[in-house]
């Protein structure tokens, strides 16, 4: 199938109407629920099942996101013949949090995300999927979680798509060592779960121009949802989250750990990215035996929230990757 033959199930044209139909379709074929993770925390997820599925795809979202933001992605995968399982990472969406400040993302250890993902597979995904192969699709922070999972639990997933993965996060214009030192100082003084200085919280008036997207229709649809539900209004990192995010980049780029990743890995890289360091993505994928990378145009950090031509190319490439023998 060539790019020109690929037709998006939901287009920017009449996007709201298209997504309302997509969400209705998803609701008829899916459910949501919670499972208790390794440390007793409640983790929320969405599950969508199709007849005669080829495989099951697990979606791992990025920083300040949630499963619901990826409904269009879930819809595409479901129509493509895949079961879909999307998780709310702890501190996000409807999952358990470490603070009453719902706009700040907190985590104890970054490995907590990894163990949540493994529990999700063991308790929800594998029992519902039977012997079907498991694939993983992830974005940004979800990419760091997935890389750590592939290193720690090789063989669970058979293929992985990393969309603008957080191999190394941008650190707000500061050198990484300085951001790390400031974060550690905040933790030392008992401010680990407090939002970092300069953080402004959720902005209900955020504009498309300020976003990580090139599709205003896709941005507007999600921004409206965020304004209507406080569960989706996470916006800022805590001191401890920054400390953990800096530390995780070293593990992401550890050659010995990455030698454990034997499965095919497809890294999707936007041409413009102010959230993660693209050069570190290049370093990472060069370490992966069966890794490949493609750069996409007319997009920012959130490729799946781009203009239609970019999104069409993106989904077709992912489809072809998953269907390769």
C-alpha positions in Angstrom: 0.0 0.0 0.0 1.4 3.4 -0.9 1.0 6.5 1.1 -1.5 8.0 -1.4 -3.7 5.0 -1.0 -3.9 5.3 2.8 -7.1 6.9 4.0 -7.3 8.1 7.6 -10.3 6.9 9.6 -10.5 10.4 11.2 -9.4 13.5 9.2 -8.8 17.1 10.3 -11.8 17.9 8.1 -14.8 17.6 10.4 -12.5 16.3 13.1 -14.8 16.7 16.0 -17.6 14.8 14.2 -15.2 12.1 13.1 -13.8 11.6 16.7 -17.3 11.5 18.2 -18.0 8.6 15.8 -14.7 7.0 16.7 -15.3 7.3 20.4 -18.7 5.7 20.0 -17.2 2.8 18.1 -14.5 2.4 20.8 -17.1 2.5 23.6 -19.0 -0.3 21.9 -16.0 -2.5 21.7 -14.1 -1.6 24.8 -14.1 -1.1 28.5 -11.9 0.5 31.2 -10.9 -0.6 34.6 -8.1 -0.6 37.2 -5.6 -3.2 38.4 -3.5 -3.2 41.6 0.2 -2.8 40.7 3.3 -4.2 42.5 3.2 -1.7 45.4 -0.6 -1.6 45.9 -1.3 1.4 43.7 -4.4 1.5 41.5 -3.6 1.9 37.8 -6.3 2.7 35.3 -6.4 1.3 31.8 -8.6 1.1 28.6 -9.1 -2.1 26.7 -10.5 -2.6 23.1 -11.0 -6.0 21.6 -11.7 -6.9 17.9 -12.7 -10.1 16.2 -9.8 -12.3 14.8 -7.1 -10.0 16.1 -3.7 -10.2 14.5 -1.9 -9.2 17.8 -2.4 -7.0 20.8 -0.9 -3.5 21.0 -0.1 -1.8 24.3 -0.1 2.0 24.3 2.2 3.8 26.8 1.6 7.6 26.8 4.0 10.4 27.6 4.5 13.0 30.3 1.2 14.8 31.4 -0.8 12.6 29.0 -3.2 9.7 29.6 -4.8 6.8 27.7 -7.7 9.0 26.6 -5.5 11.3 24.6 -4.6 8.4 22.4 -8.2 7.5 21.4 -7.5 8.3 17.8 -4.4 6.1 17.9 -6.5 3.3 19.5 -9.2 3.7 16.9 -6.6 3.3 14.1 -5.1 0.2 15.6 -8.5 -1.4 16.3 -9.6 -0.8 12.7 -6.4 -2.3 11.6 -7.2 -5.6 13.3 -5.4 -5.3 16.6 -6.6 -5.5 20.2 -5.6 -2.3 22.0 -4.6 -1.8 25.7 -3.8 1.7 26.9 -2.6 2.5 30.4 -2.7 5.6 32.5 0.8 5.8 33.9 0.9 6.5 37.7 0.5 10.1 38.5 -1.6 10.6 35.3 -5.2 10.4 34.2 -7.3 8.2 36.6 -4.4 6.3 38.1 -3.1 6.7 41.6 -1.0 9.8 42.5 1.5 10.6 45.2 0.2 14.1 45.8 -3.1 16.0 46.1 -1.8 18.5 43.6 -3.3 17.0 40.5 -1.4 19.3 38.2 2.0 18.0 39.3 3.5 14.7 38.1 5.2 12.8 40.9 6.9 9.4 40.9 9.0 7.6 43.5 11.4 5.8 41.1 11.3 5.7 37.3 11.4 2.0 37.6 7.9 2.2 39.2 6.5 3.0 35.7 8.3 -0.1 34.3 7.0 -2.4 36.9 3.5 -1.0 36.4 3.8 -1.8 32.7 4.9 -5.4 33.5 2.0 -5.8 35.9 -0.4 -4.5 33.2 0.9 -7.1 30.8 0.7 -9.9 33.4 -2.7 -9.0 34.9 -4.7 -7.6 32.0 -3.0 -7.8 28.6 -1.8 -11.4 28.4 -4.9 -13.0 30.0 -7.1 -11.2 27.5 -4.8 -11.8 24.5 -4.2 -15.5 24.9 -1.3 -16.6 22.6 -1.4 -13.5 20.4 1.9 -11.7 20.0 2.2 -8.5 22.0 3.4 -5.2 20.4 4.1 -1.9 22.1 3.5 1.7 20.9 4.8 4.5 23.0 5.4 8.2 23.0 7.9 10.5 24.8 8.1 9.5 28.5 6.4 6.3 27.5 9.4 5.7 25.2 11.7 5.8 28.2 9.4 3.5 30.1 9.3 1.1 27.2 13.1 1.1 26.6 13.6 0.3 30.3 11.0 -2.5 30.0 12.6 -4.0 26.9 15.9 -4.0 28.7 14.5 -5.5 31.9 11.9 -7.9 30.4 13.2 -9.0 27.0 10.9 -11.2 25.1 7.6 -9.9 26.4 7.0 -7.7 23.4 7.7 -8.9 19.8 7.9 -5.4 18.2 8.1 -1.8 19.5 7.3 1.5 18.0 8.9 4.5 19.8 7.4 7.8 18.8 9.7 10.7 19.8 10.9 8.7 22.8 12.4 10.4 25.8 15.9 8.9 25.5 17.1 12.1 27.0 14.7 14.9 28.0 15.3 18.6 27.3 15.9 20.3 30.6 14.2 23.6 30.3 17.2 25.3 28.7 19.5 24.3 31.5 22.6 22.1 31.2 21.6 18.6 32.3 24.0 18.6 35.2 22.5 21.9 36.5 18.9 20.6 36.2 20.0 17.5 38.0 21.7 19.3 40.8 18.7 21.7 41.3 16.3 18.7 41.4 18.4 16.8 43.9 18.7 19.8 46.1 14.9 20.2 46.1 14.5 16.5 47.0 17.2 16.9 49.8 15.2 19.7 51.3 12.0 17.7 51.4 10.4 19.2 48.3 10.5 16.0 46.2 6.7 16.0 45.4 6.5 19.8 44.9 6.4 21.3 41.4 9.7 22.8 40.2 10.2 26.6 40.3 8.7 28.5 37.4 6.1 25.9 36.7 2.7 27.6 36.0 0.2 24.7 36.2 -2.5 23.8 33.8 -3.3 26.6 31.3 -6.9 26.4 30.0 -6.0 29.2 27.5 -3.1 27.5 26.0 -3.0 28.1 22.2 -2.3 25.8 19.3 0.8 27.8 18.5 2.2 27.0 22.0 1.6 23.3 21.6 3.6 20.3 20.3 1.2 19.8 17.4 0.8 20.9 13.8 -2.9 20.1 13.6 -5.1 22.7 15.2 -8.2 20.5 14.9 -6.5 17.7 16.9 -5.1 20.2 19.4 -8.5 21.9 19.9 -10.3 18.6 20.5 -7.9 17.4 23.2 -7.6 20.9 24.8 -11.4 21.0 25.2 -11.3 17.6 27.0 -8.6 18.7 29.3 -10.6 21.8 30.3 -13.6 19.7 31.0 -11.9 17.0 33.2 -9.4 17.8 36.0 -8.0 14.3 35.7 -6.3 15.4 32.4 -4.8 18.6 33.8 -1.4 17.4 34.8 1.1 20.0 33.6 4.3 20.2 35.6 7.1 17.9 36.9 8.0 17.6 40.6 11.6 17.9 41.8 11.9 14.1 42.1 10.4 13.5 38.7 13.2 15.7 37.2 15.8 13.8 39.2 14.5 10.5 38.0 14.1 11.6 34.3 17.7 12.8 34.2 19.0 9.5 35.7 17.0 7.4 33.2 18.8 8.8 30.2 22.0 7.0 31.3 20.2 3.6 31.4 18.6 4.3 28.0 22.0 4.8 26.5 23.8 1.9 28.2 25.2 -0.4 25.5 25.2 -3.4 27.7 21.5 -3.0 28.6 20.5 -2.2 25.0 22.3 -5.4 23.8 19.4 -7.2 25.5 16.9 -5.7 23.0 16.7 -8.2 20.2 13.2 -7.4 18.8 12.5 -5.0 15.8 12.3 -1.4 17.0 10.9 1.4 14.9 11.8 4.9 16.1 9.7 7.8 14.7 11.4 11.1 14.9 9.7 14.5 14.3 11.6 17.2 12.4 11.0 19.7 15.3 11.2 18.6 18.9 11.6 20.9 21.9 10.8 18.2 24.5 13.5 15.5 23.9 17.0 15.5 22.5 16.9 14.1 19.0 20.6 13.4 18.8 20.3 10.9 21.7 17.5 9.1 19.9 20.1 8.6 17.1 22.6 7.3 19.5 20.1 4.9 21.0 18.8 3.4 17.8 22.3 2.8 16.6 22.8 0.4 19.5 19.7 -1.7 18.6 20.5 -4.7 16.4 17.1 -4.6 14.7 16.5 -0.9 15.0 15.4 1.6 12.4 14.6 5.3 12.4 12.5 7.6 10.2 12.2 11.4 10.4 8.9 12.9 9.7 8.2 16.4 8.3 5.5 19.0 9.2 5.4 17.8 12.8 6.6 18.7 16.3 7.0 16.4 19.3 3.5 14.8 19.0 3.6 13.3 15.6 0.2 11.7 16.1 -1.2 15.2 16.5 0.1 16.5 13.2 -1.5 17.6 9.9 -3.2 14.8 7.9 -0.5 14.1 5.3 2.1 13.5 8.1 -0.3 11.4 10.1 -1.2 9.3 7.1 2.4 8.6 6.4 3.1 7.9 10.1 0.2 5.4 10.5 1.0 3.6 7.2 4.6 3.1 8.3 3.6 1.8 11.6 1.0 -0.5 9.9 3.7 -1.9 7.6 6.2 -2.3 10.4 3.7 -4.3 12.5 2.7 -6.5 9.5 6.3 -7.3 8.4 7.2 -11.0 8.8 
